[in-house]
Amino acid sequence: MAKMDFKRLEAEFLRSVEDSDLKNNYLFMTTLKKYQVQLRILTDLEKSLDEFGMTVTKEYVKGRENLCANPAIAEYNRTADSAGKTAATLIRIMKEFGYSFEGSGEDEDPLMQSLTGDSE
């Protein structure tokens, strides 16, 4: 699988938002900001998991150590779930504004192309 250039896709998406009526929609813009924060949290949690691994050692009062799952895993899963719901809300708002997710032809809206990764 080819590596996705998420920064480029994000930049294209944000440019498309600026060129659309969505930039004036309070609910869309606040939801988009929330989604961006969730993605930053996920990135930080991924770095933490890479650095500390999937398991950590807890030390109890008497000095005993116990191997357990890294708590960042649960936080990552919760944040990913929330981000998915936030993305669904963004898509719902976009559909209400008349943006279509169907097809990928030349006449497709640039915002949808950047969201689906079909722009080149």
N, CA, C and O atoms as a GROMACS GRO file, in nm:
protein
  480
    1MET      N    1   0.084  -0.117   0.000
    1MET     CA    2   0.000   0.000   0.000
    1MET      C    3   0.089   0.124   0.000
    1MET      O    4   0.182   0.134   0.080
    2ALA      N    5   0.062   0.218  -0.088
    2ALA     CA    6   0.140   0.340  -0.097
    2ALA      C    7   0.113   0.429   0.023
    2ALA      O    8   0.000   0.436   0.073
    3LYS      N    9   0.217   0.498   0.070
    3LYS     CA   10   0.203   0.588   0.183
    3LYS      C   11   0.125   0.712   0.140
    3LYS      O   12   0.155   0.774   0.038
    4MET      N   13   0.025   0.748   0.220
    4MET     CA   14  -0.058   0.864   0.191
    4MET      C   15   0.012   0.991   0.240
    4MET      O   16   0.074   0.991   0.347
    5ASP      N   17   0.002   1.097   0.164
    5ASP     CA   18   0.056   1.226   0.204
    5ASP      C   19  -0.057   1.303   0.271
    5ASP      O   20  -0.125   1.385   0.208
    6PHE      N   21  -0.076   1.276   0.400
    6PHE     CA   22  -0.189   1.334   0.473
    6PHE      C   23  -0.178   1.486   0.486
    6PHE      O   24  -0.280   1.555   0.484
    7LYS      N   25  -0.058   1.537   0.499
    7LYS     CA   26  -0.042   1.684   0.509
    7LYS      C   27  -0.090   1.752   0.381
    7LYS      O   28  -0.157   1.855   0.386
    8ARG      N   29  -0.056   1.693   0.267
    8ARG     CA   30  -0.099   1.751   0.138
    8ARG      C   31  -0.251   1.744   0.125
    8ARG      O   32  -0.315   1.840   0.084
    9LEU      N   33  -0.308   1.628   0.161
    9LEU     CA   34  -0.453   1.613   0.153
    9LEU      C   35  -0.524   1.709   0.247
    9LEU      O   36  -0.627   1.767   0.211
   10GLU      N   37  -0.470   1.727   0.367
   10GLU     CA   38  -0.530   1.820   0.462
   10GLU      C   39  -0.524   1.962   0.407
   10GLU      O   40  -0.622   2.036   0.415
   11ALA      N   41  -0.410   2.001   0.352
   11ALA     CA   42  -0.394   2.135   0.297
   11ALA      C   43  -0.493   2.159   0.182
   11ALA      O   44  -0.553   2.266   0.173
   12GLU      N   45  -0.509   2.060   0.095
   12GLU     CA   46  -0.605   2.073  -0.016
   12GLU      C   47  -0.747   2.085   0.037
   12GLU      O   48  -0.826   2.165  -0.012
   13PHE      N   49  -0.779   2.005   0.138
   13PHE     CA   50  -0.913   2.010   0.196
   13PHE      C   51  -0.940   2.147   0.257
   13PHE      O   52  -1.046   2.205   0.234
   14LEU      N   53  -0.844   2.199   0.334
   14LEU     CA   54  -0.863   2.329   0.398
   14LEU      C   55  -0.874   2.442   0.296
   14LEU      O   56  -0.951   2.536   0.315
   15ARG      N   57  -0.796   2.432   0.186
   15ARG     CA   58  -0.809   2.532   0.078
   15ARG      C   59  -0.949   2.525   0.017
   15ARG      O   60  -1.010   2.628  -0.012
   16SER      N   61  -0.999   2.403  -0.002
   16SER     CA   62  -1.132   2.386  -0.060
   16SER      C   63  -1.240   2.441   0.032
   16SER      O   64  -1.338   2.499  -0.015
   17VAL      N   65  -1.223   2.424   0.162
   17VAL     CA   66  -1.319   2.478   0.258
   17VAL      C   67  -1.320   2.631   0.246
   17VAL      O   68  -1.426   2.693   0.245
   18GLU      N   69  -1.201   2.691   0.238
   18GLU     CA   70  -1.192   2.836   0.227
   18GLU      C   71  -1.261   2.888   0.101
   18GLU      O   72  -1.311   3.001   0.098
   19ASP      N   73  -1.264   2.806  -0.004
   19ASP     CA   74  -1.327   2.846  -0.129
   19ASP      C   75  -1.474   2.811  -0.134
   19ASP      O   76  -1.538   2.830  -0.238
   20SER      N   77  -1.530   2.761  -0.026
   20SER     CA   78  -1.670   2.718  -0.026
   20SER      C   79  -1.753   2.801   0.073
   20SER      O   80  -1.700   2.883   0.147
   21ASP      N   81  -1.883   2.778   0.070
   21ASP     CA   82  -1.974   2.843   0.165
   21ASP      C   83  -1.958   2.787   0.306
   21ASP      O   84  -2.006   2.848   0.402
   22LEU      N   85  -1.893   2.674   0.319
   22LEU     CA   86  -1.877   2.611   0.450
   22LEU      C   87  -1.794   2.696   0.546
   22LEU      O   88  -1.810   2.686   0.667
   23LYS      N   89  -1.708   2.780   0.493
   23LYS     CA   90  -1.622   2.862   0.580
   23LYS      C   91  -1.705   2.959   0.664
   23LYS      O   92  -1.656   3.011   0.764
   24ASN      N   93  -1.830   2.982   0.626
   24ASN     CA   94  -1.919   3.072   0.701
   24ASN      C   95  -2.018   2.997   0.789
   24ASN      O   96  -2.103   3.058   0.853
   25ASN      N   97  -2.006   2.865   0.792
   25ASN     CA   98  -2.098   2.784   0.873
   25ASN      C   99  -2.034   2.756   1.007
   25ASN      O  100  -1.935   2.682   1.016
   26TYR      N  101  -2.091   2.815   1.112
   26TYR     CA  102  -2.036   2.804   1.246
   26TYR      C  103  -2.024   2.658   1.291
   26TYR      O  104  -1.920   2.618   1.343
   27LEU      N  105  -2.127   2.580   1.272
   27LEU     CA  106  -2.125   2.441   1.316
   27LEU      C  107  -2.017   2.362   1.242
   27LEU      O  108  -1.946   2.281   1.303
   28PHE      N  109  -2.006   2.383   1.114
   28PHE     CA  110  -1.903   2.312   1.038
   28PHE      C  111  -1.764   2.351   1.087
   28PHE      O  112  -1.680   2.264   1.112
   29MET      N  113  -1.740   2.480   1.100
   29MET     CA  114  -1.605   2.525   1.136
   29MET      C  115  -1.567   2.482   1.278
   29MET      O  116  -1.452   2.444   1.300
   30THR      N  117  -1.660   2.487   1.374
   30THR     CA  118  -1.627   2.442   1.509
   30THR      C  119  -1.608   2.291   1.513
   30THR      O  120  -1.523   2.242   1.588
   31THR      N  121  -1.684   2.219   1.435
   31THR     CA  122  -1.668   2.073   1.428
   31THR      C  123  -1.536   2.038   1.361
   31THR      O  124  -1.468   1.945   1.403
   32LEU      N  125  -1.499   2.113   1.258
   32LEU     CA  126  -1.371   2.092   1.191
   32LEU      C  127  -1.254   2.117   1.288
   32LEU      O  128  -1.158   2.041   1.290
   33LYS      N  129  -1.265   2.223   1.367
   33LYS     CA  130  -1.159   2.252   1.464
   33LYS      C  131  -1.149   2.138   1.566
   33LYS      O  132  -1.038   2.095   1.600
   34LYS      N  133  -1.262   2.089   1.614
   34LYS     CA  134  -1.262   1.977   1.708
   34LYS      C  135  -1.196   1.854   1.645
   34LYS      O  136  -1.120   1.784   1.711
   35TYR      N  137  -1.226   1.829   1.519
   35TYR     CA  138  -1.167   1.715   1.448
   35TYR      C  139  -1.015   1.731   1.437
   35TYR      O  140  -0.941   1.634   1.456
   36GLN      N  141  -0.969   1.852   1.407
   36GLN     CA  142  -0.825   1.876   1.397
   36GLN      C  143  -0.756   1.850   1.531
   36GLN      O  144  -0.646   1.793   1.534
   37VAL      N  145  -0.818   1.891   1.640
   37VAL     CA  146  -0.762   1.866   1.773
   37VAL      C  147  -0.757   1.716   1.800
   37VAL      O  148  -0.657   1.665   1.850
   38GLN      N  149  -0.864   1.645   1.765
   38GLN     CA  150  -0.867   1.500   1.786
   38GLN      C  151  -0.754   1.432   1.707
   38GLN      O  152  -0.692   1.339   1.757
   39LEU      N  153  -0.730   1.477   1.586
   39LEU     CA  154  -0.622   1.419   1.505
   39LEU      C  155  -0.485   1.446   1.567
   39LEU      O  156  -0.398   1.360   1.563
   40ARG      N  157  -0.466   1.566   1.624
   40ARG     CA  158  -0.339   1.596   1.692
   40ARG      C  159  -0.321   1.507   1.814
   40ARG      O  160  -0.211   1.458   1.840
   41ILE      N  161  -0.429   1.485   1.889
   41ILE     CA  162  -0.422   1.397   2.006
   41ILE      C  163  -0.384   1.256   1.962
   41ILE      O  164  -0.300   1.192   2.024
   42LEU      N  165  -0.446   1.209   1.855
   42LEU     CA  166  -0.414   1.075   1.804
   42LEU      C  167  -0.267   1.065   1.762
   42LEU      O  168  -0.202   0.963   1.789
   43THR      N  169  -0.216   1.168   1.699
   43THR     CA  170  -0.076   1.169   1.657
   43THR      C  171   0.016   1.162   1.779
   43THR      O  172   0.114   1.087   1.780
   44ASP      N  173  -0.016   1.239   1.882
   44ASP     CA  174   0.065   1.237   2.004
   44ASP      C  175   0.058   1.101   2.073
   44ASP      O  176   0.159   1.050   2.122
   45LEU      N  177  -0.061   1.041   2.076
   45LEU     CA  178  -0.075   0.909   2.136
   45LEU      C  179   0.002   0.803   2.058
   45LEU      O  180   0.061   0.713   2.117
   46GLU      N  181   0.002   0.815   1.925
   46GLU     CA  182   0.080   0.723   1.842
   46GLU      C  183   0.229   0.733   1.875
   46GLU      O  184   0.299   0.632   1.884
   47LYS      N  185   0.277   0.856   1.891
   47LYS     CA  186   0.418   0.878   1.926
   47LYS      C  187   0.449   0.814   2.063
   47LYS      O  188   0.553   0.752   2.081
   48SER      N  189   0.358   0.832   2.156
   48SER     CA  190   0.375   0.774   2.289
   48SER      C  191   0.381   0.622   2.282
   48SER      O  192   0.465   0.559   2.347
   49LEU      N  193   0.292   0.564   2.204
   49LEU     CA  194   0.292   0.418   2.189
   49LEU      C  195   0.420   0.370   2.122
   49LEU      O  196   0.475   0.266   2.159
   50ASP      N  197   0.468   0.445   2.024
   50ASP     CA  198   0.593   0.408   1.958
   50ASP      C  199   0.710   0.415   2.056
   50ASP      O  200   0.799   0.331   2.055
   51GLU      N  201   0.708   0.517   2.141
   51GLU     CA  202   0.818   0.538   2.235
   51GLU      C  203   0.816   0.437   2.351
   51GLU      O  204   0.920   0.381   2.386
   52PHE      N  205   0.699   0.415   2.409
   52PHE     CA  206   0.691   0.333   2.530
   52PHE      C  207   0.643   0.190   2.506
   52PHE      O  208   0.653   0.105   2.595
   53GLY      N  209   0.590   0.163   2.387
   53GLY     CA  210   0.544   0.028   2.356
   53GLY      C  211   0.401   0.003   2.398
   53GLY      O  212   0.335   0.088   2.459
   54MET      N  213   0.355  -0.116   2.366
   54MET     CA  214   0.216  -0.153   2.394
   54MET      C  215   0.195  -0.198   2.538
   54MET      O  216   0.082  -0.205   2.586
   55THR      N  217   0.304  -0.229   2.607
   55THR     CA  218   0.293  -0.268   2.747
   55THR      C  219   0.382  -0.179   2.831
   55THR      O  220   0.486  -0.131   2.785
   56VAL      N  221   0.341  -0.157   2.955
   56VAL     CA  222   0.419  -0.078   3.050
   56VAL      C  223   0.426  -0.155   3.181
   56VAL      O  224   0.348  -0.248   3.205
   57THR      N  225   0.520  -0.117   3.263
   57THR     CA  226   0.535  -0.181   3.393
   57THR      C  227   0.480  -0.087   3.500
   57THR      O  228   0.520   0.029   3.508
   58LYS      N  229   0.389  -0.138   3.580
   58LYS     CA  230   0.337  -0.062   3.694
   58LYS      C  231   0.407  -0.113   3.819
   58LYS      O  232   0.430  -0.232   3.835
   59GLU      N  233   0.441  -0.020   3.905
   59GLU     CA  234   0.503  -0.059   4.031
   59GLU      C  235   0.402  -0.035   4.142
   59GLU      O  236   0.344   0.073   4.154
   60TYR      N  237   0.383  -0.134   4.222
   60TYR     CA  238   0.289  -0.125   4.333
   60TYR      C  239   0.361  -0.075   4.459
   60TYR      O  240   0.483  -0.063   4.460
   61VAL      N  241   0.284  -0.047   4.563
   61VAL     CA  242   0.335   0.012   4.686
   61VAL      C  243   0.451  -0.067   4.745
   61VAL      O  244   0.548  -0.008   4.790
   62LYS      N  245   0.442  -0.194   4.745
   62LYS     CA  246   0.548  -0.278   4.805
   62LYS      C  247   0.664  -0.303   4.708
   62LYS      O  248   0.748  -0.388   4.736
   63GLY      N  249   0.669  -0.232   4.598
   63GLY     CA  250   0.779  -0.244   4.505
   63GLY      C  251   0.765  -0.352   4.400
   63GLY      O  252   0.852  -0.369   4.315
   64ARG      N  253   0.653  -0.426   4.405
   64ARG     CA  254   0.632  -0.529   4.303
   64ARG      C  255   0.600  -0.463   4.170
   64ARG      O  256   0.533  -0.360   4.166
   65GLU      N  257   0.647  -0.522   4.063
   65GLU     CA  258   0.618  -0.471   3.930
   65GLU      C  259   0.522  -0.564   3.859
   65GLU      O  260   0.527  -0.686   3.876
   66ASN      N  261   0.436  -0.505   3.778
   66ASN     CA  262   0.338  -0.582   3.704
   66ASN      C  263   0.332  -0.529   3.561
   66ASN      O  264   0.320  -0.408   3.541
   67LEU      N  265   0.341  -0.616   3.464
   67LEU     CA  266   0.333  -0.579   3.323
   67LEU      C  267   0.186  -0.565   3.285
   67LEU      O  268   0.106  -0.655   3.313
   68CYS      N  269   0.150  -0.453   3.221
   68CYS     CA  270   0.010  -0.434   3.180
   68CYS      C  271   0.006  -0.355   3.049
   68CYS      O  272   0.107  -0.300   3.003
   69ALA      N  273  -0.112  -0.351   2.990
   69ALA     CA  274  -0.130  -0.278   2.864
   69ALA      C  275  -0.108  -0.129   2.888
   69ALA      O  276  -0.146  -0.075   2.992
   70ASN      N  277  -0.046  -0.064   2.793
   70ASN     CA  278  -0.023   0.080   2.800
   70ASN      C  279  -0.158   0.151   2.801
   70ASN      O  280  -0.240   0.128   2.713
   71PRO      N  281  -0.183   0.238   2.901
   71PRO     CA  282  -0.311   0.311   2.907
   71PRO      C  283  -0.336   0.398   2.784
   71PRO      O  284  -0.450   0.433   2.755
   72ALA      N  285  -0.230   0.432   2.711
   72ALA     CA  286  -0.246   0.513   2.590
   72ALA      C  287  -0.327   0.440   2.483
   72ALA      O  288  -0.387   0.503   2.396
   73ILE      N  289  -0.329   0.306   2.490
   73ILE     CA  290  -0.408   0.228   2.393
   73ILE      C  291  -0.556   0.260   2.408
   73ILE      O  292  -0.625   0.285   2.309
   74ALA      N  293  -0.604   0.258   2.532
   74ALA     CA  294  -0.746   0.287   2.556
   74ALA      C  295  -0.780   0.430   2.518
   74ALA      O  296  -0.885   0.456   2.460
   75GLU      N  297  -0.691   0.524   2.550
   75GLU     CA  298  -0.715   0.664   2.514
   75GLU      C  299  -0.714   0.682   2.363
   75GLU      O  300  -0.794   0.758   2.308
   76TYR      N  301  -0.625   0.611   2.295
   76TYR     CA  302  -0.620   0.618   2.150
   76TYR      C  303  -0.751   0.567   2.090
   76TYR      O  304  -0.808   0.630   2.001
   77ASN      N  305  -0.798   0.453   2.140
   77ASN     CA  306  -0.922   0.395   2.088
   77ASN      C  307  -1.041   0.487   2.112
   77ASN      O  308  -1.126   0.503   2.024
   78ARG      N  309  -1.049   0.547   2.231
   78ARG     CA  310  -1.160   0.640   2.260
   78ARG      C  311  -1.154   0.763   2.170
   78ARG      O  312  -1.256   0.807   2.116
   79THR      N  313  -1.034   0.817   2.154
   79THR     CA  314  -1.019   0.937   2.071
   79THR      C  315  -1.047   0.904   1.924
   79THR      O  316  -1.109   0.984   1.854
   80ALA      N  317  -1.002   0.788   1.878
   80ALA     CA  318  -1.029   0.747   1.739
   80ALA      C  319  -1.178   0.731   1.716
   80ALA      O  320  -1.230   0.768   1.611
   81ASP      N  321  -1.248   0.674   1.814
   81ASP     CA  322  -1.393   0.658   1.804
   81ASP      C  323  -1.461   0.796   1.796
   81ASP      O  324  -1.550   0.817   1.713
   82SER      N  325  -1.420   0.886   1.882
   82SER     CA  326  -1.476   1.022   1.880
   82SER      C  327  -1.446   1.093   1.748
   82SER      O  328  -1.531   1.162   1.693
   83ALA      N  329  -1.324   1.076   1.699
   83ALA     CA  330  -1.285   1.140   1.572
   83ALA      C  331  -1.369   1.086   1.457
   83ALA      O  332  -1.406   1.161   1.367
   84GLY      N  333  -1.398   0.957   1.460
   84GLY     CA  334  -1.483   0.899   1.357
   84GLY      C  335  -1.623   0.960   1.359
   84GLY      O  336  -1.681   0.989   1.254
   85LYS      N  337  -1.676   0.979   1.479
   85LYS     CA  338  -1.809   1.042   1.492
   85LYS      C  339  -1.806   1.188   1.448
   85LYS      O  340  -1.900   1.237   1.386
   86THR      N  341  -1.696   1.256   1.479
   86THR     CA  342  -1.683   1.396   1.438
   86THR      C  343  -1.673   1.405   1.286
   86THR      O  344  -1.733   1.494   1.225
   87ALA      N  345  -1.598   1.313   1.224
   87ALA     CA  346  -1.588   1.311   1.077
   87ALA      C  347  -1.724   1.286   1.015
   87ALA      O  348  -1.758   1.346   0.913
   88ALA      N  349  -1.802   1.196   1.076
   88ALA     CA  350  -1.937   1.169   1.024
   88ALA      C  351  -2.023   1.294   1.032
   88ALA      O  352  -2.104   1.320   0.942
   89THR      N  353  -2.007   1.371   1.138
   89THR     CA  354  -2.082   1.496   1.151
   89THR      C  355  -2.040   1.595   1.043
   89THR      O  356  -2.125   1.661   0.983
   90LEU      N  357  -1.910   1.605   1.017
   90LEU     CA  358  -1.862   1.694   0.910
   90LEU      C  359  -1.920   1.654   0.776
   90LEU      O  360  -1.964   1.739   0.699
   91ILE      N  361  -1.921   1.525   0.749
   91ILE     CA  362  -1.976   1.476   0.622
   91ILE      C  363  -2.125   1.506   0.612
   91ILE      O  364  -2.173   1.546   0.506
   92ARG      N  365  -2.197   1.488   0.722
   92ARG     CA  366  -2.341   1.517   0.723
   92ARG      C  367  -2.366   1.666   0.693
   92ARG      O  368  -2.455   1.699   0.615
   93ILE      N  369  -2.288   1.754   0.755
   93ILE     CA  370  -2.303   1.897   0.729
   93ILE      C  371  -2.272   1.927   0.583
   93ILE      O  372  -2.343   2.005   0.519
   94MET      N  373  -2.166   1.866   0.530
   94MET     CA  374  -2.129   1.889   0.391
   94MET      C  375  -2.240   1.843   0.297
   94MET      O  376  -2.271   1.911   0.199
   95LYS      N  377  -2.301   1.730   0.327
   95LYS     CA  378  -2.411   1.681   0.244
   95LYS      C  379  -2.529   1.778   0.249
   95LYS      O  380  -2.596   1.800   0.148
   96GLU      N  381  -2.554   1.835   0.367
   96GLU     CA  382  -2.663   1.933   0.379
   96GLU      C  383  -2.635   2.057   0.295
   96GLU      O  384  -2.728   2.125   0.251
   97PHE      N  385  -2.509   2.087   0.273
   97PHE     CA  386  -2.472   2.199   0.188
   97PHE      C  387  -2.470   2.160   0.041
   97PHE      O  388  -2.439   2.243  -0.044
   98GLY      N  389  -2.504   2.035   0.011
   98GLY     CA  390  -2.514   1.992  -0.127
   98GLY      C  391  -2.390   1.930  -0.186
   98GLY      O  392  -2.384   1.908  -0.307
   99TYR      N  393  -2.289   1.902  -0.104
   99TYR     CA  394  -2.170   1.836  -0.156
   99TYR      C  395  -2.198   1.689  -0.171
   99TYR      O  396  -2.260   1.627  -0.084
  100SER      N  397  -2.154   1.632  -0.282
  100SER     CA  398  -2.180   1.492  -0.313
  100SER      C  399  -2.054   1.410  -0.298
  100SER      O  400  -1.945   1.455  -0.332
  101PHE      N  401  -2.069   1.290  -0.246
  101PHE     CA  402  -1.956   1.198  -0.232
  101PHE      C  403  -1.958   1.093  -0.342
  101PHE      O  404  -1.875   1.002  -0.342
  102GLU      N  405  -2.049   1.104  -0.435
  102GLU     CA  406  -2.063   1.005  -0.542
  102GLU      C  407  -1.974   1.041  -0.659
  102GLU      O  408  -1.957   1.158  -0.692
  103GLY      N  409  -1.916   0.939  -0.721
  103GLY     CA  410  -1.839   0.958  -0.843
  103GLY      C  411  -1.708   1.029  -0.819
  103GLY      O  412  -1.682   1.079  -0.710
  104SER      N  413  -1.626   1.033  -0.921
  104SER     CA  414  -1.499   1.105  -0.911
  104SER      C  415  -1.462   1.164  -1.047
  104SER      O  416  -1.346   1.163  -1.087
  105GLY      N  417  -1.561   1.214  -1.115
  105GLY     CA  418  -1.538   1.271  -1.248
  105GLY      C  419  -1.484   1.411  -1.241
  105GLY      O  420  -1.465   1.466  -1.132
  106GLU      N  421  -1.459   1.469  -1.359
  106GLU     CA  422  -1.404   1.604  -1.367
  106GLU      C  423  -1.494   1.707  -1.303
  106GLU      O  424  -1.446   1.806  -1.247
  107ASP      N  425  -1.626   1.686  -1.311
  107ASP     CA  426  -1.718   1.786  -1.260
  107ASP      C  427  -1.741   1.773  -1.110
  107ASP      O  428  -1.821   1.847  -1.053
  108GLU      N  429  -1.672   1.681  -1.047
  108GLU     CA  430  -1.688   1.666  -0.904
  108GLU      C  431  -1.633   1.789  -0.832
  108GLU      O  432  -1.533   1.847  -0.875
  109ASP      N  433  -1.697   1.826  -0.726
  109ASP     CA  434  -1.657   1.940  -0.646
  109ASP      C  435  -1.515   1.920  -0.593
  109ASP      O  436  -1.481   1.812  -0.546
  110PRO      N  437  -1.430   2.024  -0.600
  110PRO     CA  438  -1.292   2.012  -0.552
  110PRO      C  439  -1.283   1.977  -0.403
  110PRO      O  440  -1.190   1.909  -0.361
  111LEU      N  441  -1.380   2.024  -0.325
  111LEU     CA  442  -1.382   1.991  -0.182
  111LEU      C  443  -1.398   1.842  -0.162
  111LEU      O  444  -1.332   1.782  -0.077
  112MET      N  445  -1.486   1.782  -0.240
  112MET     CA  446  -1.507   1.638  -0.229
  112MET      C  447  -1.386   1.562  -0.280
  112MET      O  448  -1.350   1.458  -0.225
  113GLN      N  449  -1.323   1.612  -0.386
  113GLN     CA  450  -1.204   1.546  -0.439
  113GLN      C  451  -1.094   1.543  -0.333
  113GLN      O  452  -1.028   1.441  -0.315
  114SER      N  453  -1.075   1.655  -0.263
  114SER     CA  454  -0.969   1.658  -0.162
  114SER      C  455  -1.005   1.572  -0.042
  114SER      O  456  -0.917   1.512   0.019
  115LEU      N  457  -1.133   1.566  -0.007
  115LEU     CA  458  -1.176   1.485   0.106
  115LEU      C  459  -1.159   1.336   0.078
  115LEU      O  460  -1.122   1.259   0.166
  116THR      N  461  -1.188   1.297  -0.046
  116THR     CA  462  -1.178   1.155  -0.082
  116THR      C  463  -1.041   1.116  -0.135
  116THR      O  464  -1.015   0.998  -0.158
  117GLY      N  465  -0.954   1.214  -0.156
  117GLY     CA  466  -0.818   1.185  -0.203
  117GLY      C  467  -0.810   1.164  -0.353
  117GLY      O  468  -0.712   1.109  -0.402
  118ASP      N  469  -0.912   1.208  -0.426
  118ASP     CA  470  -0.913   1.188  -0.570
  118ASP      C  471  -0.852   1.304  -0.648
  118ASP      O  472  -0.845   1.298  -0.771
  119SER      N  473  -0.806   1.409  -0.579
  119SER     CA  474  -0.751   1.524  -0.651
  119SER      C  475  -0.607   1.497  -0.689
  119SER      O  476  -0.532   1.439  -0.609
  120GLU      N  477  -0.568   1.536  -0.802
  120GLU     CA  478  -0.430   1.520  -0.850
  120GLU      C  479  -0.402   1.630  -0.949
  120GLU      O  480  -0.292   1.638  -1.004
   0.00000   0.00000   0.00000
